[in-house]
Amino acid sequence: IRTFSDQRPQEILDSSANFLSEIGLTEHLSPTRSNGMLSMLKQIKMYALAFKAKQQMGQS
């Protein structure tokens, strides 16, 4: 979650989950926890998308 702290919504949307395997985290997680982590990242991206849309509506 800290990875996305202080990031703009577009930066979050443009990010990839590849960093999890690059740091070796996926090797230490069970399949269930790995799926949970990916679901959490997906939810964070959904919040970023919603926040971006809200910002754009406020600018018009």
KAQUI-V634050 format. One line per field, one symbol per residue. ss: DSSP state (A for helix, B for strand, O for the rest). phi: phi as a letter, one per 20 degrees, with the letter a starting at -180 (. if undefined). psi: psi as a letter, one per 20 degrees, with the letter a starting at -180 (. if undefined). A space follows every 10 residues. Layout:
ss=???
phi=???
psi=???
This chain:
ss=OAAAOOOOAA AAAAOOOAAA AAOOAAAAOO AAAAAAAAAA AAAAAAAAAA AAAAAAAAAO
phi=.fgefmefgf fffefcefff ffenfffddf gfffffffff ffffffffff ffffffffee
psi=hhhipkqqgh hghirqjhhg hhijhhhjqr hghghgghhg hghghghggg hgggghhhi.
